[in-house]
């Protein structure tokens, strides 16, 4: 029952986000790549534009990517406890 | 992998410092040259794979390694949040490269810990003999 409430809550939030997205349409006149190639060095001082993107223009992406790696490690630890049962490494 | 080859042991012992140097170089120069936190961290985790190849014994406390990884992620969250909210970079643009290096270091530490945990888990817990 609690899980279905959580699922309903997430669905509601998704609806709100999609609605907000429709309220303010993103109007991009030219490709983002041109902007990044032109302005990445002057705006961030990083000659490597890839780093400028993933740590400056798109930091949310990097944060959630790091979080996803943590989740995958938790999954590996959870799945691989068949042998040495009762070890102190098992969590 | 249980027969201890003298050749493998010696060559892995020579390789360690170069792996550490290469990984740290990739992380520290992530904003200048190709590379970055994720790649450098994956290279750093190769230290423990080389260690396993030469001496397949469990010497790490994986729970402690995971605590270190979580701490690195928390520090990264705090760093990025502070960087966004304080808005220092709009007046002092020289701050940004230091932020990039710090964030790359934290990401590298996190990825190195994570890859080490995954490798040791698969090597010692999933191996059927």
Backbone of each chain as ProteinMPNN parsed JSONL, in Angstrom:
{"seq_chain_A": "XXXXXXXXXXXXXXXXXXXXXXXXXXXXXXXXXXXXXXXXXXXXXXXXXXXXXXXXXXXXXXXXXXXXXXXXXXXXXXXXXXXXXXXXXXX", "coords_chain_A": {"N_chain_A": [[0.828, -1.203, 0.0], [1.934, 1.224, 0.863], [3.908, 1.466, -1.035], [2.457, 1.854, -3.386], [1.392, 4.327, -2.869], [3.733, 5.854, -2.902], [4.465, 5.474, -5.56], [2.304, 6.713, -6.829], [2.714, 9.324, -5.962], [5.18, 9.942, -7.195], [4.359, 9.785, -9.852], [2.558, 11.909, -9.929], [4.289, 14.057, -9.464], [5.806, 13.853, -11.785], [3.86, 14.491, -13.684], [3.398, 17.183, -12.978], [5.913, 18.273, -13.554], [6.07, 17.859, -16.328], [3.939, 19.457, -17.139], [4.825, 21.991, -16.308], [6.988, 22.206, -18.002], [5.713, 22.509, -20.414], [4.615, 24.995, -20.05], [6.691, 26.89, -20.141], [8.209, 27.051, -22.923], [11.262, 25.906, -24.255], [13.13, 27.887, -26.249], [15.343, 27.485, -28.675], [17.531, 28.925, -30.802], [19.806, 28.375, -32.276], [22.076, 25.559, -32.661], [23.149, 24.079, -29.548], [25.729, 23.169, -29.41], [27.328, 24.831, -30.952], [27.353, 27.173, -29.439], [28.668, 26.258, -27.128], [31.175, 25.509, -28.141], [32.126, 27.963, -28.973], [32.077, 29.591, -26.638], [33.022, 28.229, -24.384], [35.677, 28.278, -23.432], [36.148, 30.997, -22.79], [34.237, 31.424, -20.854], [34.6, 29.552, -18.798], [37.321, 29.037, -18.554], [38.492, 26.633, -19.025], [40.357, 24.657, -21.11], [39.583, 22.18, -22.087], [36.682, 21.341, -23.435], [34.863, 19.379, -22.822], [35.059, 18.834, -20.067], [34.264, 21.331, -19.2], [31.607, 21.234, -19.95], [30.545, 19.003, -18.463], [31.019, 19.665, -15.812], [30.273, 22.294, -15.505], [28.268, 23.435, -17.283], [26.406, 21.378, -17.244], [25.947, 20.334, -14.554], [24.119, 18.957, -12.95], [23.67, 16.582, -14.279], [26.158, 15.284, -13.918], [26.188, 14.994, -11.126], [24.006, 13.261, -10.65], [24.848, 11.117, -12.106], [27.068, 10.254, -10.671], [25.717, 9.517, -8.358], [24.226, 7.425, -9.384], [26.198, 5.557, -9.905], [26.903, 4.918, -7.287], [24.522, 3.656, -6.488], [24.57, 1.421, -8.159], [26.761, 0.089, -7.119], [25.858, -0.507, -4.566], [23.876, -2.297, -5.332], [25.452, -4.368, -6.403], [26.815, -5.221, -4.091], [24.645, -6.108, -2.614], [23.703, -8.215, -4.174], [25.749, -10.097, -4.235], [26.188, -12.062, -2.111], [26.363, -14.788, -1.726], [28.293, -16.692, -0.997], [30.49, -17.163, 1.869], [28.709, -16.532, 3.958], [27.527, -14.472, 6.548], [29.794, -13.048, 6.941], [31.742, -10.177, 7.947], [31.787, -8.382, 5.979], [29.442, -8.476, 4.692], [26.47, -6.697, 4.255]], "CA_chain_A": [[0.0, 0.0, 0.0], [2.838, 2.376, 0.945], [4.617, 1.574, -2.31], [1.586, 2.429, -4.409], [1.33, 5.765, -2.587], [4.968, 6.466, -3.401], [4.377, 5.487, -7.017], [1.34, 7.758, -7.201], [3.372, 10.599, -5.693], [6.171, 10.167, -8.254], [3.599, 10.04, -11.073], [2.024, 13.263, -9.809], [5.411, 14.981, -9.664], [6.143, 13.809, -13.209], [2.836, 15.282, -14.388], [3.65, 18.601, -12.704], [7.119, 18.682, -14.282], [5.753, 17.923, -17.762], [3.086, 20.619, -17.334], [5.684, 23.175, -16.218], [7.806, 22.235, -19.205], [4.906, 23.039, -21.507], [4.349, 26.409, -19.81], [7.814, 27.692, -20.603], [8.923, 26.292, -23.965], [12.648, 26.307, -24.492], [13.327, 28.256, -27.638], [16.762, 27.506, -29.03], [17.585, 29.342, -32.196], [20.899, 27.681, -32.963], [22.495, 24.395, -31.876], [23.893, 24.354, -28.32], [27.14, 22.838, -29.58], [28.04, 26.023, -31.445], [27.547, 28.072, -28.301], [29.684, 25.712, -26.226], [32.488, 25.566, -28.789], [32.569, 29.363, -29.017], [32.188, 30.326, -25.377], [33.414, 27.421, -23.227], [36.967, 28.686, -22.868], [36.081, 32.324, -22.182], [33.343, 31.452, -19.692], [35.044, 28.708, -17.694], [38.762, 28.973, -18.446], [38.946, 25.255, -19.191], [40.554, 24.368, -22.534], [38.857, 20.963, -22.451], [35.266, 21.724, -23.393], [34.062, 18.298, -22.229], [35.009, 19.099, -18.63], [33.433, 22.522, -19.006], [30.198, 20.84, -20.042], [30.001, 18.121, -17.423], [31.104, 20.237, -14.47], [29.806, 23.677, -15.415], [26.967, 23.652, -17.923], [25.465, 20.286, -16.947], [26.431, 19.684, -13.332], [23.124, 18.012, -12.421], [23.945, 15.301, -14.948], [27.301, 14.652, -13.262], [25.824, 14.598, -9.762], [23.158, 12.07, -10.651], [25.639, 10.005, -12.627], [27.838, 9.746, -9.537], [24.762, 8.849, -7.478], [23.841, 6.165, -10.019], [27.302, 4.619, -9.672], [26.763, 4.444, -5.903], [23.414, 2.706, -6.454], [24.974, 0.162, -8.791], [27.66, -0.607, -6.193], [24.996, -1.078, -3.519], [23.228, -3.471, -5.916], [26.446, -5.451, -6.496], [27.05, -5.73, -2.74], [23.448, -6.815, -2.185], [23.499, -9.44, -4.939], [26.872, -11.039, -4.195], [26.442, -12.534, -0.747], [26.013, -16.197, -1.684], [29.291, -17.41, -0.207], [30.979, -16.481, 3.081], [27.555, -15.932, 4.64], [27.828, -14.088, 7.91], [31.021, -12.264, 7.014], [31.478, -8.806, 8.376], [31.658, -7.519, 4.807], [28.048, -8.467, 4.244], [25.71, -5.624, 4.891]], "C_chain_A": [[0.865, 1.257, 0.0], [3.557, 2.592, -0.399], [3.744, 2.206, -3.373], [1.404, 3.919, -4.166], [2.566, 6.467, -3.125], [4.936, 6.561, -4.917], [3.442, 6.563, -7.52], [1.948, 9.142, -7.041], [4.364, 10.944, -6.808], [5.468, 10.496, -9.567], [3.054, 11.465, -11.087], [3.125, 14.297, -10.059], [5.803, 15.024, -11.133], [5.152, 14.623, -14.025], [3.089, 16.775, -14.215], [4.839, 19.086, -13.516], [6.825, 18.823, -15.77], [4.896, 19.154, -18.058], [3.907, 21.907, -17.299], [6.526, 23.33, -17.471], [7.031, 22.824, -20.371], [4.625, 24.528, -21.337], [5.441, 27.294, -20.389], [8.562, 26.904, -21.666], [10.332, 26.835, -24.163], [12.802, 26.644, -25.966], [14.818, 28.397, -27.9], [16.857, 27.832, -30.502], [18.684, 28.636, -32.963], [21.365, 26.514, -32.101], [23.36, 24.801, -30.685], [25.386, 24.142, -28.539], [27.947, 24.035, -30.07], [28.354, 26.98, -30.303], [28.679, 27.581, -27.41], [31.066, 25.847, -26.85], [33.012, 26.998, -28.799], [32.934, 29.89, -27.64], [32.736, 29.523, -24.213], [34.707, 27.933, -22.609], [36.868, 30.039, -22.179], [35.209, 32.326, -20.936], [33.857, 30.626, -18.524], [36.557, 28.677, -17.534], [39.305, 27.569, -18.556], [39.128, 24.965, -20.675], [39.82, 23.124, -23.012], [37.358, 21.217, -22.307], [34.395, 20.644, -22.77], [33.929, 18.5, -20.727], [34.151, 20.311, -18.333], [31.96, 22.16, -19.07], [29.785, 20.057, -18.808], [30.189, 18.648, -16.018], [30.584, 21.661, -14.383], [28.427, 23.862, -16.028], [25.94, 22.609, -17.507], [25.861, 19.571, -15.662], [25.415, 18.729, -12.729], [23.345, 16.617, -13.001], [25.059, 14.551, -14.229], [26.938, 14.161, -11.868], [25.003, 13.32, -9.768], [23.863, 10.865, -11.247], [26.472, 9.385, -11.513], [26.929, 8.988, -8.574], [24.362, 7.488, -8.041], [24.932, 5.109, -9.856], [27.231, 4.05, -8.262], [25.648, 3.413, -5.807], [23.813, 1.371, -7.062], [25.905, -0.624, -7.88], [26.868, -1.238, -5.055], [24.309, -2.343, -4.042], [24.201, -4.644, -6.009], [26.693, -6.061, -5.133], [25.851, -6.567, -2.284], [23.311, -8.16, -2.882], [24.571, -10.487, -4.683], [27.175, -11.493, -2.769], [26.169, -14.033, -0.641], [26.997, -17.009, -0.857], [29.729, -16.545, 0.963], [29.818, -15.827, 3.823], [27.934, -15.632, 6.079], [29.154, -13.381, 8.055], [30.7, -10.862, 7.491], [31.408, -7.863, 7.189], [30.225, -7.453, 4.321], [27.273, -7.412, 4.998], [24.214, -5.877, 4.711]], "O_chain_A": [[0.604, 2.215, -0.727], [3.781, 3.721, -0.834], [4.222, 3.006, -4.177], [1.276, 4.696, -5.113], [2.471, 7.536, -3.729], [5.322, 7.576, -5.498], [3.731, 7.245, -8.504], [1.734, 10.026, -7.871], [4.395, 12.071, -7.303], [5.911, 11.371, -10.311], [3.081, 12.143, -12.114], [2.92, 15.281, -10.77], [6.097, 16.091, -11.672], [5.535, 15.352, -14.939], [3.007, 17.542, -15.174], [4.8, 20.169, -14.099], [7.267, 19.778, -16.407], [5.081, 19.818, -19.077], [3.726, 22.797, -18.13], [6.753, 24.443, -17.946], [7.585, 23.537, -21.208], [4.423, 25.247, -22.315], [5.169, 28.305, -21.037], [9.475, 26.149, -21.331], [10.557, 28.044, -24.229], [12.624, 25.784, -26.829], [15.466, 29.319, -27.404], [16.329, 27.109, -31.348], [18.531, 28.33, -34.146], [21.068, 26.488, -30.906], [24.18, 25.715, -30.77], [26.213, 24.832, -27.943], [29.092, 24.236, -29.665], [29.454, 27.523, -30.205], [29.536, 28.356, -26.987], [32.019, 26.248, -26.181], [34.214, 27.22, -28.649], [33.959, 30.551, -27.471], [32.908, 30.082, -23.129], [34.817, 28.012, -21.386], [37.436, 30.225, -21.102], [35.418, 33.149, -20.045], [33.583, 30.959, -17.371], [37.039, 28.318, -16.46], [40.464, 27.328, -18.215], [38.159, 25.018, -21.432], [39.472, 23.012, -24.187], [36.835, 21.297, -21.196], [33.319, 20.935, -22.248], [32.841, 18.362, -20.168], [33.406, 20.336, -17.353], [31.151, 22.715, -18.328], [28.791, 20.395, -18.166], [29.569, 18.123, -15.093], [30.462, 22.194, -13.28], [27.519, 24.381, -15.379], [24.748, 22.904, -17.423], [26.087, 18.361, -15.661], [25.805, 17.775, -12.056], [23.223, 15.61, -12.303], [24.946, 13.356, -13.959], [27.321, 13.062, -11.466], [25.265, 12.402, -8.99], [23.523, 9.724, -10.935], [26.578, 8.163, -11.408], [27.311, 7.948, -8.038], [24.18, 6.524, -7.298], [24.643, 3.924, -9.69], [27.464, 2.86, -8.052], [25.8, 2.402, -5.121], [23.444, 0.314, -6.55], [25.86, -1.854, -7.856], [27.159, -2.355, -4.628], [24.169, -3.33, -3.32], [23.828, -5.783, -5.731], [26.775, -7.283, -5.009], [26.02, -7.607, -1.647], [22.862, -9.135, -2.278], [24.319, -11.673, -4.897], [28.293, -11.323, -2.283], [25.78, -14.509, 0.427], [26.602, -17.903, -0.108], [29.394, -15.364, 1.046], [29.934, -14.685, 4.269], [28.581, -16.439, 6.744], [29.603, -13.135, 9.175], [29.553, -10.416, 7.449], [31.029, -6.7, 7.332], [29.829, -6.512, 3.633], [27.406, -7.258, 6.212], [23.393, -5.086, 5.175]]}, "seq_chain_B": "XXXXXXXXXXXXXXXXXXXXXXXXXXXXXXXXXXXXXXXXXXXXXXXXXXXXXXXXXXXXXXXXXXXXXXXXXXXXXXXXXXXXXXXXXXXXXXXXXXXXXXXXXXXXXXXXXXXXXXXXXXXXXXXXX", "coords_chain_B": {"N_chain_B": [[44.753, -18.627, -10.756], [46.167, -18.847, -8.496], [48.732, -19.732, -8.392], [51.772, -18.44, -7.568], [53.413, -16.457, -9.562], [56.708, -15.569, -10.081], [57.617, -13.776, -11.976], [55.307, -12.289, -12.625], [54.741, -11.115, -10.138], [57.013, -9.436, -9.726], [56.877, -7.719, -11.978], [54.402, -6.473, -11.626], [54.922, -5.104, -9.272], [56.703, -3.201, -10.237], [55.008, -1.768, -11.855], [53.031, -0.441, -10.321], [53.653, 2.367, -9.284], [53.586, 3.799, -11.667], [50.984, 3.473, -12.574], [49.596, 4.844, -10.544], [50.656, 7.41, -10.907], [49.861, 8.005, -13.526], [47.048, 7.915, -13.277], [46.591, 10.0, -11.41], [47.608, 12.106, -12.894], [45.812, 12.186, -15.023], [43.48, 12.913, -13.66], [44.153, 15.388, -12.469], [44.752, 16.968, -14.646], [42.376, 17.11, -15.937], [40.787, 19.203, -16.846], [42.246, 20.378, -18.773], [43.433, 18.643, -20.652], [42.448, 15.706, -22.569], [40.538, 13.415, -20.608], [39.782, 13.124, -17.132], [37.678, 13.062, -14.165], [36.174, 10.612, -14.042], [37.496, 8.848, -15.819], [40.139, 8.915, -14.807], [39.708, 7.911, -12.24], [38.922, 5.303, -12.843], [41.328, 4.367, -13.895], [42.922, 4.545, -11.599], [41.734, 2.601, -10.01], [42.771, 0.378, -11.116], [45.076, -0.217, -9.774], [44.396, -1.874, -7.626], [43.461, -4.061, -8.942], [45.79, -4.948, -10.163], [47.182, -5.554, -7.859], [45.624, -7.672, -6.956], [46.163, -9.504, -8.978], [48.831, -10.129, -8.508], [48.954, -10.887, -5.755], [46.527, -12.738, -4.618], [44.806, -12.02, -2.181], [42.535, -11.088, 0.445], [42.681, -7.986, 1.623], [41.493, -5.65, 2.16], [39.187, -3.552, 3.918], [36.095, -3.624, 2.969], [33.79, -2.302, 3.726], [34.763, -0.009, 4.884], [35.942, 1.191, 2.663], [33.657, 1.717, 1.196], [32.425, 3.57, 2.833], [34.243, 5.663, 2.554], [33.795, 6.226, -0.136], [31.132, 7.113, -0.111], [31.476, 9.382, 1.441], [33.02, 10.907, -0.296], [31.171, 11.369, -2.314], [29.293, 12.893, -0.911], [30.856, 15.125, -0.295], [31.295, 16.05, -2.86], [28.684, 16.756, -3.6], [28.235, 18.839, -1.744], [30.243, 20.624, -2.527], [29.518, 21.299, -5.21], [26.987, 22.379, -4.774], [27.616, 24.587, -3.134], [29.181, 25.988, -4.965], [27.307, 26.675, -6.901], [25.378, 28.143, -5.443], [26.742, 30.191, -4.083], [27.691, 31.851, -6.069], [30.176, 32.904, -6.774], [31.629, 32.727, -9.042], [30.742, 34.451, -10.956], [31.77, 36.947, -10.513], [34.516, 36.532, -9.935], [36.229, 35.033, -12.214], [38.417, 33.45, -12.205], [38.19, 31.502, -10.339], [36.997, 29.252, -11.311], [38.65, 27.172, -12.672], [39.945, 26.017, -10.389], [37.782, 25.0, -9.017], [36.978, 23.101, -10.918], [39.175, 21.322, -10.854], [39.063, 20.422, -8.173], [36.506, 19.207, -8.076], [36.899, 17.224, -9.99], [38.864, 15.723, -8.686], [37.412, 14.723, -6.483], [35.448, 13.229, -7.808], [37.11, 11.374, -9.035], [38.211, 10.019, -6.817], [35.874, 8.871, -5.829], [35.025, 7.214, -7.957], [37.219, 5.487, -8.145], [37.116, 4.151, -5.654], [34.589, 2.933, -5.937], [34.888, 1.226, -8.208], [36.857, -0.461, -7.219], [35.492, -1.723, -5.129], [33.505, -3.094, -6.609], [35.111, -4.813, -8.171], [36.481, -6.379, -6.206], [34.323, -7.541, -4.924], [33.251, -9.153, -6.989], [35.453, -10.766, -7.421], [36.023, -12.131, -5.01], [33.625, -12.954, -3.9], [31.925, -13.934, -5.816], [33.243, -15.909, -7.104], [33.313, -19.169, -8.224], [34.667, -22.135, -7.143]], "CA_chain_B": [[45.443, -17.397, -10.336], [46.741, -19.048, -7.174], [50.168, -20.013, -8.459], [52.434, -17.143, -7.494], [54.492, -16.351, -10.53], [57.73, -14.579, -9.708], [57.655, -12.755, -13.036], [54.127, -11.425, -12.471], [54.903, -10.322, -8.913], [58.006, -8.374, -9.916], [56.446, -6.722, -12.969], [53.335, -5.671, -11.037], [55.558, -4.187, -8.331], [57.276, -2.072, -10.972], [53.96, -1.012, -12.551], [52.2, 0.36, -9.4], [53.801, 3.834, -9.263], [53.203, 4.394, -12.951], [49.517, 3.531, -12.618], [49.168, 5.941, -9.666], [51.061, 8.672, -11.538], [49.014, 8.232, -14.704], [45.7, 8.24, -12.822], [46.563, 11.34, -10.824], [47.816, 13.068, -13.988], [44.548, 12.312, -15.763], [42.492, 13.644, -12.856], [44.552, 16.773, -12.223], [44.727, 17.704, -15.903], [41.12, 16.802, -16.613], [40.17, 20.364, -17.498], [43.146, 20.89, -19.819], [43.647, 17.636, -21.692], [41.46, 14.629, -22.47], [40.591, 12.696, -19.34], [38.841, 13.676, -16.163], [37.488, 12.319, -12.935], [35.71, 9.238, -14.236], [38.547, 8.047, -16.438], [41.263, 8.801, -13.88], [39.329, 7.008, -11.17], [38.971, 3.931, -13.355], [42.746, 3.989, -13.979], [43.431, 4.341, -10.234], [41.258, 1.336, -9.451], [43.593, -0.702, -11.68], [46.089, -0.581, -8.773], [43.95, -3.007, -6.808], [43.387, -5.228, -9.825], [47.169, -5.438, -10.28], [47.491, -6.168, -6.563], [44.956, -8.982, -6.92], [46.844, -10.409, -9.907], [50.083, -10.624, -7.942], [48.673, -11.578, -4.503], [45.057, -12.788, -4.463], [44.335, -12.109, -0.796], [41.632, -10.004, 0.835], [43.337, -7.174, 2.643], [40.758, -4.393, 2.284], [37.9, -3.542, 4.593], [35.253, -3.031, 1.921], [32.829, -1.371, 4.327], [35.44, 1.272, 5.057], [36.089, 1.774, 1.33], [32.37, 2.268, 0.785], [32.22, 4.807, 3.599], [35.061, 6.688, 1.884], [33.134, 6.597, -1.385], [29.963, 7.928, 0.202], [31.971, 10.686, 1.885], [33.439, 11.654, -1.485], [29.957, 11.832, -3.009], [28.709, 13.983, -0.111], [31.709, 16.3, -0.478], [31.03, 16.56, -4.219], [27.382, 17.446, -3.548], [28.395, 20.105, -1.021], [31.076, 21.517, -3.347], [28.767, 21.824, -6.358], [25.926, 23.246, -4.26], [28.231, 25.858, -2.736], [29.631, 26.688, -6.171], [26.158, 27.263, -7.589], [24.619, 29.094, -4.643], [27.524, 31.372, -3.678], [27.804, 32.719, -7.249], [31.457, 33.627, -6.797], [32.259, 32.64, -10.363], [30.323, 35.516, -11.874], [32.664, 38.091, -10.35], [35.892, 36.049, -10.063], [36.18, 33.897, -13.135], [39.61, 32.623, -11.986], [37.87, 30.449, -9.377], [36.406, 28.08, -11.969], [39.56, 26.032, -12.829], [40.165, 25.335, -9.115], [36.565, 24.201, -8.785], [36.992, 21.935, -11.81], [40.165, 20.357, -10.358], [38.56, 19.818, -6.934], [35.397, 18.304, -8.386], [37.469, 16.059, -10.669], [39.529, 14.895, -7.669], [36.397, 14.006, -5.701], [34.848, 12.207, -8.676], [38.108, 10.318, -9.224], [38.255, 9.216, -5.585], [34.633, 8.11, -5.729], [35.002, 6.154, -8.968], [38.238, 4.496, -7.801], [36.576, 3.319, -4.571], [33.49, 2.122, -6.441], [35.385, 0.153, -9.074], [37.558, -1.422, -6.366], [34.479, -2.54, -4.435], [32.88, -4.007, -7.572], [36.059, -5.855, -8.56], [36.737, -7.312, -5.114], [33.102, -8.313, -4.711], [33.154, -10.209, -8.003], [36.584, -11.679, -7.354], [36.068, -12.955, -3.805], [32.312, -13.431, -3.467], [31.201, -14.573, -6.912], [34.075, -16.914, -7.78], [32.984, -20.552, -7.889], [35.853, -22.969, -7.349]], "C_chain_B": [[46.163, -17.611, -9.007], [48.219, -19.416, -7.207], [50.916, -18.688, -8.547], [53.609, -17.124, -8.451], [55.447, -15.239, -10.123], [57.745, -13.422, -10.693], [56.516, -11.755, -12.869], [54.282, -10.521, -11.253], [55.843, -9.147, -9.143], [57.496, -7.299, -10.858], [55.308, -5.865, -12.417], [53.901, -4.678, -10.032], [56.17, -2.996, -9.022], [56.159, -1.177, -11.507], [53.188, -0.074, -11.627], [52.396, 1.87, -9.501], [53.382, 4.488, -10.557], [51.686, 4.485, -13.083], [49.016, 4.706, -11.778], [49.451, 7.281, -10.327], [50.144, 9.001, -12.703], [47.594, 8.617, -14.296], [45.606, 9.642, -12.255], [46.756, 12.406, -11.896], [46.516, 13.286, -14.756], [43.536, 13.135, -14.987], [42.869, 15.121, -12.764], [44.535, 17.599, -13.5], [43.426, 17.49, -16.661], [40.519, 17.977, -17.344], [41.043, 20.927, -18.603], [43.23, 19.92, -20.989], [42.554, 16.58, -21.592], [41.648, 13.797, -21.213], [39.569, 13.28, -18.405], [38.663, 12.749, -14.989], [37.116, 10.872, -13.15], [36.816, 8.349, -14.802], [39.717, 7.828, -15.489], [40.951, 7.87, -12.722], [39.365, 5.559, -11.605], [40.416, 3.448, -13.48], [43.299, 3.705, -12.592], [42.971, 3.007, -9.66], [42.022, 0.154, -10.033], [44.725, -1.1, -10.744], [45.673, -1.85, -8.046], [43.765, -4.258, -7.66], [44.78, -5.824, -10.012], [47.6, -6.127, -8.994], [46.865, -7.557, -6.463], [45.665, -9.97, -7.823], [48.128, -10.958, -9.29], [49.834, -11.394, -6.648], [47.167, -11.631, -4.287], [44.631, -13.024, -3.026], [43.458, -10.903, -0.516], [42.297, -9.201, 1.937], [42.599, -5.868, 2.899], [39.527, -4.582, 3.157], [36.918, -2.832, 3.666], [34.238, -2.06, 2.491], [33.456, -0.002, 4.493], [35.623, 1.975, 3.702], [34.78, 2.397, 0.87], [32.03, 3.536, 1.556], [32.998, 5.958, 2.965], [34.385, 7.174, 0.614], [31.925, 7.485, -1.137], [30.379, 9.315, 0.66], [32.383, 11.545, 0.701], [32.218, 12.194, -2.228], [29.313, 12.996, -2.265], [29.52, 15.263, -0.3], [31.482, 16.914, -1.854], [29.714, 17.325, -4.262], [27.513, 18.814, -2.895], [29.168, 21.107, -1.865], [30.27, 22.14, -4.476], [27.66, 22.761, -5.889], [26.471, 24.604, -3.847], [28.625, 26.673, -3.956], [28.459, 27.362, -6.879], [25.56, 28.395, -6.765], [25.419, 30.342, -4.29], [27.717, 32.356, -4.815], [29.101, 33.504, -7.303], [31.977, 33.729, -8.223], [31.813, 33.741, -11.306], [31.186, 36.755, -11.726], [34.118, 37.679, -10.525], [35.903, 34.819, -10.944], [37.392, 32.987, -12.955], [39.325, 31.464, -11.046], [37.545, 29.15, -10.092], [37.406, 26.934, -12.182], [39.841, 25.292, -11.526], [38.962, 24.473, -8.756], [36.572, 22.949, -9.65], [37.961, 20.878, -11.298], [39.644, 19.646, -9.116], [37.449, 18.811, -7.22], [35.907, 17.052, -9.092], [38.153, 15.134, -9.68], [38.506, 14.079, -6.884], [35.75, 12.905, -6.533], [35.814, 11.053, -8.869], [38.203, 9.416, -8.015], [37.046, 8.299, -5.5], [34.63, 6.938, -6.707], [36.03, 5.079, -8.652], [37.737, 3.576, -6.704], [35.489, 2.389, -5.105], [33.95, 0.96, -7.29], [36.114, -0.903, -8.259], [36.566, -2.334, -5.665], [33.872, -3.552, -5.397], [33.831, -5.142, -7.916], [36.267, -6.856, -7.437], [35.508, -8.145, -4.784], [33.006, -9.46, -5.711], [34.269, -11.224, -7.842], [36.48, -12.626, -6.171], [34.714, -13.533, -3.423], [31.58, -14.201, -4.564], [31.995, -15.662, -7.588], [33.679, -18.293, -7.299], [34.219, -21.4, -8.158], [35.526, -24.42, -7.111]], "O_chain_B": [[46.713, -16.664, -8.445], [48.885, -19.415, -6.172], [50.719, -17.913, -9.482], [54.662, -17.702, -8.18], [55.032, -14.111, -9.856], [57.866, -12.257, -10.314], [56.717, -10.544, -12.955], [53.998, -9.325, -11.313], [55.522, -8.007, -8.805], [57.651, -6.108, -10.589], [55.244, -4.669, -12.698], [53.427, -3.546, -9.939], [56.168, -1.893, -8.475], [56.334, 0.038, -11.604], [52.73, 0.979, -12.071], [51.439, 2.596, -9.77], [52.876, 5.61, -10.552], [51.162, 5.452, -13.635], [48.147, 5.466, -12.205], [48.609, 8.18, -10.317], [49.7, 10.14, -12.851], [46.998, 9.523, -14.878], [44.677, 10.388, -12.563], [46.152, 13.476, -11.83], [46.161, 14.415, -15.095], [42.818, 13.953, -15.562], [42.027, 15.999, -12.953], [44.324, 18.811, -13.445], [43.372, 17.665, -17.879], [39.821, 17.801, -18.343], [40.634, 21.854, -19.303], [43.114, 20.307, -22.151], [41.805, 16.566, -20.615], [42.774, 13.51, -20.805], [38.586, 13.875, -18.849], [39.397, 11.774, -14.83], [37.681, 9.987, -12.508], [37.041, 7.239, -14.321], [40.232, 6.717, -15.369], [41.819, 7.124, -12.268], [39.78, 4.684, -10.846], [40.713, 2.284, -13.214], [44.052, 2.75, -12.406], [43.706, 2.354, -8.92], [41.935, -0.955, -9.507], [45.286, -2.187, -10.882], [46.466, -2.775, -7.869], [43.895, -5.378, -7.166], [44.944, -7.044, -10.021], [48.288, -7.147, -9.022], [47.48, -8.495, -5.957], [45.766, -11.15, -7.488], [48.479, -12.116, -9.516], [50.432, -12.451, -6.446], [46.585, -10.655, -3.814], [44.149, -14.105, -2.688], [43.6, -9.849, -1.135], [42.455, -9.685, 3.058], [43.01, -5.07, 3.742], [38.899, -5.641, 3.14], [36.904, -1.604, 3.581], [33.858, -1.097, 1.825], [32.812, 1.026, 4.285], [35.478, 3.193, 3.602], [34.77, 3.455, 0.24], [31.426, 4.462, 1.014], [32.494, 7.075, 2.849], [34.39, 8.367, 0.311], [31.706, 8.472, -1.839], [29.734, 10.308, 0.323], [32.135, 12.751, 0.679], [32.223, 13.327, -2.711], [28.848, 13.958, -2.876], [28.958, 16.348, -0.447], [31.476, 18.136, -2.006], [29.62, 18.391, -4.869], [26.993, 19.812, -3.394], [28.816, 22.285, -1.925], [30.319, 23.351, -4.687], [27.409, 23.798, -6.504], [25.884, 25.641, -4.155], [28.436, 27.889, -3.991], [28.589, 28.472, -7.394], [25.268, 29.469, -7.291], [24.856, 31.433, -4.203], [27.888, 33.552, -4.582], [29.138, 34.626, -7.808], [32.671, 34.681, -8.578], [32.434, 33.95, -12.348], [31.334, 37.531, -12.669], [34.883, 38.382, -11.185], [35.625, 33.708, -10.492], [37.41, 31.875, -13.483], [40.126, 30.533, -10.957], [37.783, 28.067, -9.557], [37.05, 25.791, -11.895], [39.964, 24.067, -11.535], [39.108, 23.358, -8.255], [36.219, 21.865, -9.186], [37.644, 19.689, -11.296], [39.758, 18.426, -9.0], [37.447, 17.704, -6.681], [35.422, 15.95, -8.837], [38.054, 13.913, -9.796], [38.705, 12.888, -6.646], [35.527, 11.795, -6.048], [35.408, 9.891, -8.87], [38.269, 8.194, -8.15], [37.156, 7.123, -5.152], [34.282, 5.814, -6.345], [35.769, 3.893, -8.858], [37.902, 2.359, -6.792], [35.462, 1.203, -4.774], [33.472, -0.163, -7.128], [36.018, -2.094, -8.552], [36.754, -3.548, -5.604], [33.733, -4.728, -5.06], [33.424, -6.303, -7.954], [36.235, -8.063, -7.679], [35.624, -9.312, -4.409], [32.717, -10.597, -5.337], [34.068, -12.413, -8.093], [36.81, -13.805, -6.299], [34.66, -14.517, -2.686], [30.713, -15.026, -4.274], [31.514, -16.286, -8.534], [33.705, -18.565, -6.099], [34.757, -21.389, -9.265], [36.399, -25.278, -7.237]]}, "name": "protein", "num_of_chains": 2, "seq": "XXXXXXXXXXXXXXXXXXXXXXXXXXXXXXXXXXXXXXXXXXXXXXXXXXXXXXXXXXXXXXXXXXXXXXXXXXXXXXXXXXXXXXXXXXXXXXXXXXXXXXXXXXXXXXXXXXXXXXXXXXXXXXXXXXXXXXXXXXXXXXXXXXXXXXXXXXXXXXXXXXXXXXXXXXXXXXXXXXXXXXXXXXXXXXXXXXXXXXXXXXXXXXXXXXXXXXXXXXXX"}
